[in-house]
Amino acid sequence: MHFEQAFAALRFDPTVPVWVLAALAVLALLVSGFAAWRRARGTILRAAAFAVLLVWLAGPRLVEETRETLPDIALLVVDQTASMSVGDRAKLADLTRAAIMEQAARLPDLELRVLTVAEHGNNGTQLFGAIAGALADIPRSRFAGTIAITDGQIHDIPASPPGGAPLNVLIPAKGEETDRRLRIIEAPSYGIVGKPVTLKVAIDDLGTPGKGTATLTIRRDGEPPIVMTVPVGKEQELTLPIVRAGPSIVELSASPLPGEVSPLNNRAVIEINGVRDRLRVLLISGEPHSGERTWRRLLKADPSVDLVHFTILRPPERDDQTPLNELALIAFPVRELFQDKIGEFDLIILDRFQNRGLLPMPYLSNIARRVRQGGALLLSVGPEFTGPTSLALTPLASVLPATPLRFNGLVDGKYRPFVSDLGQRHPVTEGLTGANPPNAPGQDPAWGSWYRRIQTNDVRGDVLMQTPDAQPLLVMGRVEKGRTALLLSDQIWLWSRGHEGGGPQAELLRRIAHWAMQEPSLEENALTAHIAQGRLTVERRSVEAGPPGSVTVTGPDGTVATLPLTEAAPGRSTASLPAALPGVWRIADGDRTAFAAAGASNPREIADLRATATLVGKLAHDSAGGVHWLGIADKPDVPELRRTEPDRAASGGSWVGLQRRHDHVVTGVASVPLMPAWLSLPLLLGLMLLAWRQEGR
């Protein structure tokens, strides 16, 4: 309740201008002074008469104001950022808030406003920024002070107390704490396959002298861990090799410090994306033809490809009597390409190439061996593939995904290529623009026709594209560590010319080439996972038909959950779930395992997990407030709430104070004259009469 008080004050309301009043006062002083100097009788009475006259003209009044006292306003600020979730801090904060609010409710002259502070982005705990925003609605003349319930990890501490009022800090802990953290100083986001990357890390012990050693454990994609002993407080360089393309998840963890508040910041997760350094492609065109430029344009336009291209302009058996001095000046480097440097090429493309003796059998065997060791071979074939010079009659036959018919293998006639049922699920051919829709039999694709193809009698790979009568057009397969692809037509160049609307030749050939070079994003059977905005998303690709099934998800804390998958497209099934815990998440489907890295939602918040007064303690004491430790959650030591005067301390051993600001509003004014005319005139005449009589004696 508010209460009212009457306050009296003296006020003057002159009946004449002030300068006239001042002149009369000077004149009266001169006259009285001269009379006193002459020792005239009645000087005192005459001076008294002058005084009564001047006071009457000054118009003194007694003013009484009726005032209504306004309640003071205080802030109770509760920190709800990530570091407050450690241990029992949140429970302690809730109990303390309830106790402070209960005490404040019993104080009639106090209005307590509760403010909660949550984290925003990676800015840490912006507690005083929130206080400044709340103070915009509070008159400074009524602000009694701030009580902050926080662990002391505040990232915007000002130079002076907010609002010029006392600040009391209540920390949900028994006292100063210790913490060990793993700090990532430098970590690359990508690395070149086959080359190492360097990480810089440090292990810090906070709240202790920080000497001694700690154990650092490094895990990568489920591989056996690497354990080493490192000194505390010193920067360490770690070298990790990049062995494959695609993302690799690296988890680093430090051994716990005895007595530390939490091991949450003892580990860190880094995702390093392995990239290939300029894929090297060797393109050999057996003869000039209309489709040759299609391959060259595609590979030259790809910035990640380093292309070496040769075209056989004149086969060895053709003798056109051209003088030797007019032939090419550079001989075809057969030995250099197919023996000395064959291991440097990621992909070998043979376009309309025939076995005319240009490549001896040992060199063709080298190509087959390179494929088995992890290389890639892509054949685009035409009529030559069914004749006596066919590469299917060489050592390359052992790695080819299909064998042509020896007789009547060449088929001429108009047709449109179709994507097979398997191709609808394969990442090389799924979703191609204009393709026949999945599960829509009889609907033709929207791309142009071809007019020639090669028949096969032995298919050992996966048929991704076919003719309308289900004859293979694109066959792809795996051979030990390598891959092969066979395009059984040499007329894909018609699409590049826009024939009958054309087709997606650039995208299709790019996918074929990169799948052959083992691009991770084009794996037909793969399990991938990633975490974004606090959610884990799992995707499984499979060329096998059947129900989507489920995956097993293991969180950073060891909890295991079964997550059902939902089919999103042919060959693709997905699922997602919240992933709030930082660390490495492991996903398995029985055949494959994937890892996803979840960084801390606010690394600044978990950089130091100690409850401490070292950061905000000085500011609290400078404001006449203090720091209080709340103890344990079962029985918190909540300080008593008191009211204090502005010139007194606002904190004690077991209490916190909020100032009385004594702000008010005037509700009424009463004015009473002290020298009314009915009193002043008789008094003035009486004094003058007495002075005249005394002078007459």
Secondary structure by P-SEA (a helix, b strand, c coil): cbbbbbbbbbbbbbcccaaaaaaaaaaaaaaaaaaaaacccaaaaaaaaaaaaaaaaabbbbbbbbbbbbbbbbbbbbbbcccccccaaaaaaaaaaaaaaaaaaacccbbbbbbbbbbccccccaaaaaaaaaacccccccccbbbbbcccccccccccccccbbbbbbbcccccccbbbbbbccccccccccbbbbbbbbbbbcccccbbbbbbbbbccccbbbbbcccccbbbbbbbbbccccbbbbbbbbccccccccccccbbbbbbbbbbccbbbbbbbcccccaaaaaaaaaaaccccbbbbbbbccccccccccccccccccccccccccccccccccbbbbccccccccccaaaaaaaaaaaaabbbbbbbcccccccccccccccccccccccccccccccbbbbbbbbcccccccccccccccccccccccccccbbbbcbbbbbcccccccccccccccccbbbbbcccbbbbbcccccccccccccccccaaaaaaaaaaaaaaccccccccbbbbbbcccbbbbbbbbcccccbbbbbbbcccbbbbbbbbbbccccccbbbbbcccccbbbbbcccbbbbbbbccccccccccccccccccaaaaaaacccccccccccccbbbbbbccccccccccccbbbbbbcccccccbbbbbbccccccaaaaaaaaaaaaaaaaac
